[in-house]
């Protein structure tokens, strides 16, 4: 059966209207022919996804030549492609491609420094790669300044006790990407039991990225920062809209085995939210591991800082002591309702799982109580608005009566 005969009927009949297309588990040797017919039958494809086991060198080479046939292509996602200099050079030559995402099978990408041109992905605006830190560093070192690249999503590892490659990656990202606005870094560890949480010193170079709007950093041992260091981050990022410092959901070592995270009791106090609301009241998303076990003084004052448009507060793996008090505290910290979330990694077991499940139940109670408080607040505000409207109407009527009596 020829490639053309094997094409799905929808591609033959609906091809001109198709903008997004996925190729799953491609037959060995079939990538080039398939994409050639895609370019002919579906010339307006803008988003292409290729999934499955790593394809052969021949198919990788075929993909590189086929990319240029898809002239409207803007987004390429692949978990199968072998990243070679020819891959990057094909991306560089493409007239429209602005987003590329690649995921290595395991951590198997080889160091790419040989043969890649300095402008290989200078047109890209968004880049996502899952690979070793060594690969990511080598890739960036081949490039000049990337003035168009604003979004990077990198899942890297595995990290051991030494973090030189991670430090090197942070410095390179800041050095090569001058207008970086979104960073998502997910780290893995080769020795999670002997490892420790990331600290501000590990990612301090990002403080020089004044255009950051979204910052996510996760590690199997978490990210340990103080309230004053949170303030330092906010001072460095005046336009920040999303801040996420959390545990990675799992850990993958150098041979691909999955391990559970290493949890330690959090030390970042709940009242750090006051610092954030005071410095960046327009922030929209927060994900922090908080210690909400300390007693809370629920004495409301007009000087309490408030978030103006918070959409979501994620508190996964946070500790909590007094749900009702915490709910009252949170309700007074936002002018609008927001979602409160607590997510539990699936591979935690034993006593730790029981402890975290107990905390999750308390946070669920807080979410329910918070919703009631927000509903009550909205009702009171509506009643006040209506009462004010009635009073205004009454005063206007009295004014008209006074004016009429003096005529």
C-alpha positions as a LaTeX table, in Angstrom:
\begin{tabular}{lrrr}
\hline
Residue & $x$ (\AA) & $y$ (\AA) & $z$ (\AA) \\
\hline
Unk1 & 0.00 & 0.00 & 0.00 \\
Unk2 & 1.38 & 3.39 & $-0.97$ \\
Unk3 & 1.63 & 6.33 & 1.42 \\
Unk4 & $-1.13$ & 8.08 & $-0.49$ \\
Unk5 & $-3.43$ & 5.05 & $-0.17$ \\
Unk6 & $-2.68$ & 4.90 & 3.57 \\
Unk7 & $-3.65$ & 8.53 & 4.17 \\
Unk8 & $-6.73$ & 8.88 & 6.38 \\
Unk9 & $-9.84$ & 9.89 & 4.38 \\
Unk10 & $-10.32$ & 13.09 & 6.40 \\
Unk11 & $-6.91$ & 14.29 & 5.21 \\
Unk12 & $-7.87$ & 13.70 & 1.58 \\
Unk13 & $-11.29$ & 15.36 & 1.77 \\
Unk14 & $-10.75$ & 18.00 & 4.47 \\
Unk15 & $-7.08$ & 18.72 & 3.88 \\
Unk16 & $-7.38$ & 22.34 & 2.70 \\
Unk17 & $-9.21$ & 23.30 & 5.92 \\
Unk18 & $-6.95$ & 21.45 & 8.38 \\
Unk19 & $-4.82$ & 23.72 & 10.58 \\
Unk20 & $-3.64$ & 21.17 & 13.19 \\
Unk21 & $-2.37$ & 17.64 & 12.60 \\
Unk22 & $-0.90$ & 14.85 & 14.73 \\
Unk23 & 1.21 & 11.86 & 13.68 \\
Unk24 & 1.41 & 9.06 & 16.25 \\
Unk25 & 3.81 & 6.08 & 16.11 \\
Unk26 & 4.88 & 6.66 & 12.49 \\
Unk27 & 5.81 & 3.59 & 10.43 \\
Unk28 & 9.62 & 3.38 & 9.92 \\
Unk29 & 10.52 & 5.06 & 6.67 \\
Unk30 & 7.10 & 6.66 & 6.29 \\
Unk31 & 7.65 & 10.14 & 7.71 \\
Unk32 & 8.98 & 11.75 & 4.54 \\
Unk33 & 6.25 & 10.42 & 2.28 \\
Unk34 & 3.52 & 11.24 & 4.76 \\
Unk35 & 4.66 & 14.83 & 5.25 \\
Unk36 & 5.10 & 15.28 & 1.52 \\
Unk37 & 1.44 & 14.39 & 1.01 \\
Unk38 & 0.44 & 16.53 & 3.99 \\
Unk39 & 2.13 & 19.50 & 2.34 \\
Unk40 & 0.15 & 18.77 & $-0.83$ \\
Unk41 & $-3.21$ & 17.83 & 0.72 \\
Unk42 & $-3.20$ & 20.13 & 3.77 \\
Unk43 & $-1.12$ & 23.17 & 2.82 \\
Unk44 & $-2.56$ & 25.30 & 5.64 \\
Unk45 & $-1.33$ & 23.13 & 8.52 \\
Unk46 & $-0.02$ & 25.44 & 11.22 \\
Unk47 & 0.46 & 23.02 & 14.13 \\
Unk48 & 2.16 & 19.62 & 13.76 \\
Unk49 & 2.65 & 17.05 & 16.52 \\
Unk50 & 4.70 & 13.85 & 16.13 \\
Unk51 & 4.51 & 11.32 & 18.98 \\
Unk52 & 5.86 & 7.84 & 19.58 \\
Unk53 & 9.14 & 6.01 & 19.87 \\
Unk54 & 12.26 & 7.72 & 18.60 \\
Unk55 & 12.25 & 7.65 & 14.82 \\
Unk56 & 15.18 & 6.47 & 12.75 \\
Unk57 & 18.04 & 8.63 & 11.50 \\
Unk58 & 16.58 & 8.36 & 7.99 \\
Unk59 & 13.18 & 9.57 & 9.15 \\
Unk60 & 14.78 & 12.37 & 11.18 \\
Unk61 & 16.62 & 13.51 & 8.06 \\
Unk62 & 13.38 & 13.24 & 6.08 \\
Unk63 & 11.58 & 15.38 & 8.64 \\
Unk64 & 14.21 & 18.07 & 8.29 \\
Unk65 & 13.67 & 18.32 & 4.53 \\
Unk66 & 9.89 & 17.98 & 4.84 \\
Unk67 & 9.55 & 20.87 & 7.28 \\
Unk68 & 10.21 & 23.41 & 4.58 \\
Unk69 & 7.36 & 21.98 & 2.49 \\
Unk70 & 4.88 & 22.94 & 5.22 \\
Unk71 & 5.18 & 26.63 & 4.49 \\
Unk72 & 2.43 & 27.76 & 6.92 \\
Unk73 & 3.76 & 25.73 & 9.86 \\
Unk74 & 4.04 & 27.81 & 13.04 \\
Unk75 & 4.27 & 25.14 & 15.77 \\
Unk76 & 6.20 & 21.84 & 15.83 \\
Unk77 & 5.99 & 19.41 & 18.75 \\
Unk78 & 7.83 & 16.10 & 18.68 \\
Unk79 & 8.74 & 13.39 & 21.18 \\
Unk80 & 10.30 & 11.26 & 18.45 \\
Unk81 & 12.79 & 13.43 & 16.58 \\
Unk82 & 16.52 & 13.11 & 16.99 \\
Unk83 & 17.88 & 16.61 & 17.43 \\
Unk84 & 20.75 & 17.06 & 15.01 \\
Unk85 & 22.38 & 20.17 & 13.54 \\
Unk86 & 20.29 & 19.56 & 10.42 \\
Unk87 & 17.11 & 19.70 & 12.52 \\
Unk88 & 17.97 & 23.14 & 13.89 \\
Unk89 & 19.13 & 24.39 & 10.51 \\
Unk90 & 15.81 & 23.34 & 8.96 \\
Unk91 & 13.99 & 25.21 & 11.72 \\
Unk92 & 16.16 & 28.27 & 11.08 \\
Unk93 & 15.27 & 28.25 & 7.37 \\
Unk94 & 11.54 & 27.93 & 7.91 \\
Unk95 & 9.73 & 31.20 & 7.14 \\
Unk96 & 6.92 & 30.90 & 9.74 \\
Unk97 & 7.97 & 28.49 & 12.49 \\
Unk98 & 8.06 & 30.32 & 15.83 \\
Unk99 & 7.47 & 27.53 & 18.39 \\
Unk100 & 9.34 & 24.23 & 18.69 \\
Unk101 & 8.98 & 21.60 & 21.43 \\
Unk102 & 11.10 & 18.45 & 21.74 \\
Unk103 & 11.18 & 15.68 & 24.32 \\
Unk104 & 14.09 & 13.26 & 24.52 \\
Unk105 & 13.48 & 9.56 & 25.01 \\
Unk106 & 15.07 & 9.30 & 28.45 \\
Unk107 & 17.90 & 11.83 & 28.71 \\
Unk108 & 19.52 & 10.65 & 25.52 \\
Unk109 & 20.17 & 13.79 & 23.47 \\
Unk110 & 23.85 & 14.02 & 22.66 \\
Unk111 & 25.77 & 17.27 & 23.11 \\
Unk112 & 24.88 & 19.29 & 19.99 \\
Unk113 & 27.71 & 21.77 & 19.75 \\
Unk114 & 29.27 & 20.51 & 16.52 \\
Unk115 & 27.70 & 21.69 & 13.29 \\
Unk116 & 24.97 & 24.01 & 14.57 \\
Unk117 & 24.99 & 27.46 & 13.05 \\
Unk118 & 24.95 & 30.46 & 15.47 \\
Unk119 & 21.56 & 31.59 & 14.12 \\
Unk120 & 19.96 & 28.14 & 14.16 \\
Unk121 & 16.89 & 29.20 & 16.13 \\
Unk122 & 17.08 & 32.96 & 16.13 \\
Unk123 & 13.56 & 33.19 & 14.65 \\
Unk124 & 11.95 & 31.12 & 17.40 \\
Unk125 & 9.77 & 32.96 & 19.91 \\
Unk126 & 9.01 & 29.92 & 22.10 \\
Unk127 & 11.14 & 26.85 & 22.79 \\
Unk128 & 10.41 & 23.76 & 24.91 \\
Unk129 & 12.90 & 20.90 & 25.40 \\
Unk130 & 13.16 & 17.96 & 27.76 \\
Unk131 & 16.83 & 16.92 & 27.87 \\
Unk132 & 19.90 & 16.83 & 30.09 \\
Unk133 & 21.24 & 20.10 & 31.45 \\
Unk134 & 24.50 & 19.42 & 29.63 \\
Unk135 & 22.63 & 19.23 & 26.32 \\
Unk136 & 20.68 & 22.41 & 27.02 \\
Unk137 & 23.82 & 24.32 & 27.98 \\
Unk138 & 25.72 & 23.10 & 24.92 \\
Unk139 & 22.83 & 24.08 & 22.69 \\
Unk140 & 22.66 & 27.63 & 24.05 \\
Unk141 & 26.43 & 28.07 & 23.87 \\
Unk142 & 26.32 & 27.65 & 20.08 \\
Unk143 & 24.03 & 30.65 & 19.70 \\
Unk144 & 24.42 & 34.39 & 19.55 \\
Unk145 & 21.93 & 36.61 & 21.36 \\
Unk146 & 18.36 & 35.39 & 20.71 \\
Unk147 & 16.37 & 38.60 & 20.56 \\
Unk148 & 13.08 & 36.97 & 19.49 \\
Unk149 & 12.95 & 34.13 & 22.03 \\
Unk150 & 10.76 & 35.15 & 24.96 \\
Unk151 & 9.31 & 31.85 & 26.26 \\
Unk152 & 11.38 & 28.84 & 27.38 \\
Unk153 & 10.02 & 25.63 & 28.94 \\
Unk154 & 12.86 & 23.33 & 29.95 \\
Unk155 & 12.65 & 20.01 & 31.76 \\
Unk156 & 16.20 & 19.07 & 32.65 \\
Unk157 & 18.32 & 16.68 & 34.60 \\
Unk158 & 19.28 & 14.61 & 36.20 \\
Unk159 & 20.86 & 16.75 & 38.91 \\
Unk160 & 23.04 & 15.22 & 41.59 \\
Unk161 & 24.55 & 16.94 & 44.57 \\
Unk162 & 26.62 & 19.11 & 42.27 \\
Unk163 & 24.67 & 21.86 & 40.51 \\
Unk164 & 27.25 & 23.39 & 38.22 \\
Unk165 & 25.29 & 22.54 & 35.04 \\
Unk166 & 22.11 & 24.10 & 36.45 \\
Unk167 & 23.99 & 27.28 & 37.42 \\
Unk168 & 25.52 & 27.35 & 33.95 \\
Unk169 & 22.09 & 26.99 & 32.33 \\
Unk170 & 20.60 & 29.85 & 34.36 \\
Unk171 & 23.47 & 32.15 & 33.40 \\
Unk172 & 23.22 & 31.22 & 29.71 \\
Unk173 & 19.48 & 31.84 & 29.58 \\
Unk174 & 19.92 & 35.32 & 31.02 \\
Unk175 & 22.90 & 36.05 & 28.80 \\
Unk176 & 21.41 & 34.81 & 25.50 \\
Unk177 & 17.75 & 35.80 & 25.91 \\
Unk178 & 17.57 & 39.55 & 26.62 \\
Unk179 & 13.76 & 39.88 & 26.55 \\
Unk180 & 12.87 & 36.66 & 28.34 \\
Unk181 & 9.32 & 36.92 & 29.72 \\
Unk182 & 8.34 & 33.31 & 30.53 \\
Unk183 & 10.53 & 30.70 & 32.22 \\
Unk184 & 9.40 & 27.23 & 33.22 \\
Unk185 & 12.18 & 25.03 & 34.64 \\
Unk186 & 11.42 & 21.51 & 35.89 \\
Unk187 & 14.44 & 19.83 & 37.45 \\
Unk188 & 15.13 & 16.15 & 38.15 \\
Unk189 & 17.69 & 14.59 & 40.46 \\
Unk190 & 20.00 & 11.59 & 40.12 \\
Unk191 & 20.23 & 11.18 & 43.90 \\
Unk192 & 17.04 & 12.65 & 45.35 \\
Unk193 & 17.54 & 11.12 & 48.83 \\
Unk194 & 20.93 & 12.85 & 49.18 \\
Unk195 & 19.86 & 16.03 & 47.41 \\
Unk196 & 18.42 & 19.21 & 48.89 \\
Unk197 & 15.99 & 21.93 & 47.90 \\
Unk198 & 16.94 & 24.63 & 45.43 \\
Unk199 & 17.71 & 28.01 & 46.98 \\
Unk200 & 17.74 & 31.56 & 45.62 \\
Unk201 & 21.49 & 31.35 & 45.09 \\
Unk202 & 20.90 & 28.54 & 42.60 \\
Unk203 & 18.78 & 30.70 & 40.27 \\
Unk204 & 19.83 & 34.23 & 41.23 \\
Unk205 & 20.89 & 35.14 & 37.63 \\
Unk206 & 17.19 & 35.44 & 36.75 \\
Unk207 & 16.98 & 38.54 & 38.94 \\
Unk208 & 18.51 & 40.37 & 35.98 \\
Unk209 & 15.51 & 39.49 & 33.75 \\
Unk210 & 13.46 & 42.65 & 34.21 \\
Unk211 & 10.84 & 41.58 & 31.62 \\
Unk212 & 9.78 & 38.38 & 33.39 \\
Unk213 & 6.01 & 37.90 & 33.57 \\
Unk214 & 5.82 & 34.18 & 34.34 \\
Unk215 & 8.33 & 32.19 & 36.41 \\
Unk216 & 8.01 & 28.53 & 37.39 \\
Unk217 & 10.71 & 26.49 & 39.11 \\
Unk218 & 10.28 & 23.01 & 40.54 \\
Unk219 & 12.59 & 20.34 & 41.97 \\
Unk220 & 11.99 & 16.94 & 43.63 \\
Unk221 & 13.25 & 18.45 & 46.90 \\
Unk222 & 11.31 & 21.69 & 46.47 \\
Unk223 & 12.46 & 25.31 & 46.37 \\
Unk224 & 13.40 & 26.84 & 49.72 \\
Unk225 & 13.23 & 30.64 & 49.96 \\
Unk226 & 12.59 & 33.11 & 52.77 \\
Unk227 & 9.96 & 35.86 & 52.90 \\
Unk228 & 12.64 & 38.50 & 52.33 \\
Unk229 & 13.92 & 36.60 & 49.29 \\
Unk230 & 10.39 & 36.53 & 47.86 \\
Unk231 & 10.45 & 40.30 & 48.24 \\
Unk232 & 13.76 & 40.40 & 46.40 \\
Unk233 & 12.26 & 38.43 & 43.49 \\
Unk234 & 9.26 & 40.75 & 43.29 \\
Unk235 & 11.47 & 43.84 & 43.33 \\
Unk236 & 13.45 & 42.41 & 40.41 \\
Unk237 & 10.32 & 41.54 & 38.37 \\
Unk238 & 7.97 & 44.55 & 38.34 \\
Unk239 & 5.62 & 43.00 & 35.76 \\
Unk240 & 5.35 & 39.50 & 37.24 \\
Unk241 & 1.93 & 37.87 & 36.72 \\
Unk242 & 2.67 & 34.28 & 37.77 \\
Unk243 & 5.14 & 33.03 & 40.38 \\
Unk244 & 5.52 & 29.31 & 41.05 \\
Unk245 & 8.14 & 27.77 & 43.36 \\
Unk246 & 7.16 & 24.18 & 44.09 \\
Unk247 & 7.99 & 20.49 & 44.19 \\
Unk248 & 8.35 & 18.61 & 40.93 \\
Unk249 & 5.58 & 15.96 & 40.79 \\
Unk250 & 8.16 & 13.17 & 40.49 \\
Unk251 & 11.86 & 12.53 & 39.90 \\
Unk252 & 13.52 & 10.78 & 36.93 \\
Unk253 & 17.10 & 9.56 & 37.33 \\
Unk254 & 19.77 & 9.02 & 34.66 \\
Unk255 & 18.46 & 5.56 & 33.69 \\
Unk256 & 14.85 & 6.69 & 33.43 \\
Unk257 & 13.59 & 5.26 & 36.75 \\
Unk258 & 10.91 & 7.29 & 38.51 \\
Unk259 & 11.30 & 8.14 & 42.20 \\
Unk260 & 9.11 & 9.97 & 44.67 \\
Unk261 & 9.92 & 13.46 & 45.87 \\
Unk262 & 11.79 & 14.31 & 49.08 \\
Unk263 & 9.44 & 16.43 & 51.21 \\
Unk264 & 10.56 & 18.53 & 54.16 \\
Unk265 & 8.30 & 20.69 & 56.35 \\
Unk266 & 7.91 & 24.15 & 54.76 \\
Unk267 & 9.29 & 27.26 & 56.42 \\
Unk268 & 7.83 & 30.03 & 54.23 \\
Unk269 & 5.20 & 31.68 & 56.47 \\
Unk270 & 1.64 & 32.32 & 55.36 \\
Unk271 & 2.04 & 36.06 & 55.93 \\
Unk272 & 4.45 & 36.20 & 52.98 \\
Unk273 & 1.21 & 36.79 & 51.06 \\
Unk274 & 1.12 & 40.24 & 52.65 \\
Unk275 & 4.52 & 41.00 & 51.12 \\
Unk276 & 3.36 & 39.81 & 47.71 \\
Unk277 & 0.04 & 41.68 & 47.84 \\
Unk278 & 1.79 & 44.87 & 48.93 \\
Unk279 & 4.50 & 44.74 & 46.26 \\
Unk280 & 2.60 & 43.14 & 43.36 \\
Unk281 & $-1.18$ & 43.45 & 43.96 \\
Unk282 & $-1.95$ & 42.69 & 40.30 \\
Unk283 & $-0.30$ & 39.24 & 40.30 \\
Unk284 & $-2.72$ & 36.61 & 38.96 \\
Unk285 & $-1.28$ & 33.20 & 39.87 \\
Unk286 & 0.77 & 31.99 & 42.84 \\
Unk287 & 2.10 & 28.53 & 43.68 \\
Unk288 & 4.05 & 28.33 & 46.93 \\
Unk289 & 4.72 & 25.75 & 49.63 \\
Unk290 & 3.61 & 27.53 & 52.80 \\
Unk291 & 3.78 & 27.00 & 56.54 \\
Unk292 & 0.31 & 27.98 & 57.76 \\
Unk293 & 0.56 & 26.31 & 61.16 \\
Unk294 & 1.30 & 29.42 & 63.25 \\
Unk295 & $-1.59$ & 31.17 & 65.08 \\
Unk296 & $-3.15$ & 34.03 & 63.10 \\
Unk297 & $-4.35$ & 37.35 & 64.50 \\
Unk298 & $-7.67$ & 37.88 & 62.76 \\
Unk299 & $-7.96$ & 41.57 & 63.53 \\
Unk300 & $-9.02$ & 43.25 & 60.31 \\
Unk301 & $-7.66$ & 46.72 & 59.54 \\
Unk302 & $-7.94$ & 49.06 & 56.59 \\
Unk303 & $-4.16$ & 48.84 & 56.10 \\
Unk304 & $-4.15$ & 45.15 & 55.17 \\
Unk305 & $-2.76$ & 44.69 & 51.63 \\
Unk306 & $-5.05$ & 43.05 & 49.09 \\
Unk307 & $-4.65$ & 41.30 & 45.75 \\
Unk308 & $-6.63$ & 43.08 & 43.07 \\
Unk309 & $-7.12$ & 40.30 & 40.51 \\
Unk310 & $-5.74$ & 37.04 & 41.92 \\
Unk311 & $-7.11$ & 34.06 & 39.96 \\
Unk312 & $-5.41$ & 31.13 & 41.67 \\
Unk313 & $-3.41$ & 30.31 & 44.80 \\
Unk314 & $-1.85$ & 26.84 & 44.70 \\
Unk315 & $-0.63$ & 25.53 & 48.07 \\
Unk316 & 0.34 & 21.93 & 47.23 \\
Unk317 & 2.26 & 20.16 & 50.02 \\
Unk318 & 1.78 & 23.13 & 52.37 \\
Unk319 & 1.22 & 22.61 & 56.11 \\
Unk320 & $-1.75$ & 24.12 & 57.92 \\
Unk321 & $-2.95$ & 24.33 & 61.51 \\
Unk322 & $-6.22$ & 26.26 & 61.95 \\
Unk323 & $-8.45$ & 26.09 & 58.83 \\
Unk324 & $-11.05$ & 28.65 & 59.92 \\
Unk325 & $-8.42$ & 31.26 & 60.79 \\
Unk326 & $-6.50$ & 30.65 & 57.55 \\
Unk327 & $-9.71$ & 30.98 & 55.51 \\
Unk328 & $-10.51$ & 34.29 & 57.21 \\
Unk329 & $-6.96$ & 35.53 & 56.57 \\
Unk330 & $-7.14$ & 34.62 & 52.87 \\
Unk331 & $-10.60$ & 36.12 & 52.39 \\
Unk332 & $-9.32$ & 39.49 & 53.60 \\
Unk333 & $-6.31$ & 39.39 & 51.27 \\
Unk334 & $-8.17$ & 39.53 & 47.96 \\
Unk335 & $-10.70$ & 41.94 & 46.50 \\
Unk336 & $-12.08$ & 39.17 & 44.25 \\
Unk337 & $-12.75$ & 35.42 & 44.68 \\
Unk338 & $-9.91$ & 33.09 & 43.67 \\
Unk339 & $-9.33$ & 29.33 & 43.32 \\
Unk340 & $-7.40$ & 27.61 & 46.13 \\
Unk341 & $-5.71$ & 24.36 & 45.04 \\
Unk342 & $-3.79$ & 21.58 & 46.76 \\
Unk343 & $-2.43$ & 18.79 & 44.52 \\
Unk344 & $-0.95$ & 15.53 & 45.82 \\
Unk345 & 1.78 & 13.69 & 43.84 \\
Unk346 & 0.59 & 10.16 & 43.11 \\
Unk347 & 3.82 & 8.35 & 44.02 \\
Unk348 & 4.06 & 9.45 & 47.68 \\
Unk349 & 3.43 & 6.63 & 50.14 \\
Unk350 & 3.63 & 5.62 & 53.80 \\
Unk351 & 3.46 & 8.01 & 56.76 \\
Unk352 & 4.29 & 11.01 & 54.59 \\
Unk353 & 1.25 & 10.37 & 52.38 \\
Unk354 & $-0.99$ & 10.13 & 55.44 \\
Unk355 & 0.38 & 13.41 & 56.83 \\
Unk356 & $-0.05$ & 15.23 & 53.53 \\
Unk357 & $-3.55$ & 13.82 & 53.07 \\
Unk358 & $-4.47$ & 15.22 & 56.48 \\
Unk359 & $-3.18$ & 18.63 & 55.36 \\
Unk360 & $-5.08$ & 18.31 & 52.09 \\
Unk361 & $-8.33$ & 17.72 & 53.99 \\
Unk362 & $-7.70$ & 20.90 & 55.98 \\
Unk363 & $-6.99$ & 22.90 & 52.83 \\
Unk364 & $-10.21$ & 21.52 & 51.31 \\
Unk365 & $-12.04$ & 22.80 & 54.40 \\
Unk366 & $-10.36$ & 26.18 & 53.92 \\
Unk367 & $-11.51$ & 26.28 & 50.30 \\
Unk368 & $-15.12$ & 25.60 & 51.35 \\
Unk369 & $-14.98$ & 28.18 & 54.15 \\
Unk370 & $-13.31$ & 30.68 & 51.83 \\
Unk371 & $-16.12$ & 30.28 & 49.31 \\
Unk372 & $-18.70$ & 30.96 & 52.02 \\
Unk373 & $-16.83$ & 34.06 & 53.17 \\
Unk374 & $-16.52$ & 35.35 & 49.61 \\
Unk375 & $-20.24$ & 34.77 & 49.00 \\
Unk376 & $-21.04$ & 36.59 & 52.23 \\
Unk377 & $-18.77$ & 39.46 & 51.24 \\
Unk378 & $-20.46$ & 39.76 & 47.85 \\
Unk379 & $-23.92$ & 39.78 & 49.48 \\
Unk380 & $-22.88$ & 42.51 & 51.92 \\
Unk381 & $-21.38$ & 44.58 & 49.12 \\
Unk382 & $-24.55$ & 44.19 & 47.05 \\
Unk383 & $-26.74$ & 45.15 & 50.03 \\
Unk384 & $-24.56$ & 48.20 & 50.64 \\
Unk385 & $-24.79$ & 49.19 & 46.98 \\
Unk386 & $-28.58$ & 48.90 & 47.00 \\
Unk387 & $-28.87$ & 50.81 & 50.27 \\
Unk388 & $-26.64$ & 53.56 & 48.85 \\
Unk389 & $-28.80$ & 53.72 & 45.74 \\
Unk390 & $-31.97$ & 54.03 & 47.84 \\
Unk391 & $-30.42$ & 56.79 & 49.95 \\
Unk392 & $-29.29$ & 58.64 & 46.83 \\
Unk393 & $-32.78$ & 58.41 & 45.35 \\
Unk394 & $-34.33$ & 59.67 & 48.61 \\
Unk395 & $-31.95$ & 62.63 & 48.80 \\
Unk396 & $-32.66$ & 63.57 & 45.19 \\
Unk397 & $-36.40$ & 63.46 & 45.90 \\
Unk398 & $-35.99$ & 65.64 & 48.98 \\
Unk399 & $-33.90$ & 68.11 & 46.96 \\
Unk400 & $-36.58$ & 68.32 & 44.27 \\
Unk401 & $-39.25$ & 68.95 & 46.93 \\
Unk402 & $-37.20$ & 71.74 & 48.53 \\
Unk403 & $-36.58$ & 73.38 & 45.15 \\
Unk404 & $-40.28$ & 73.14 & 44.31 \\
Unk405 & $-41.32$ & 74.76 & 47.62 \\
Unk406 & $-39.12$ & 77.80 & 47.04 \\
Unk407 & $-40.57$ & 78.63 & 43.64 \\
\hline
\end{tabular}
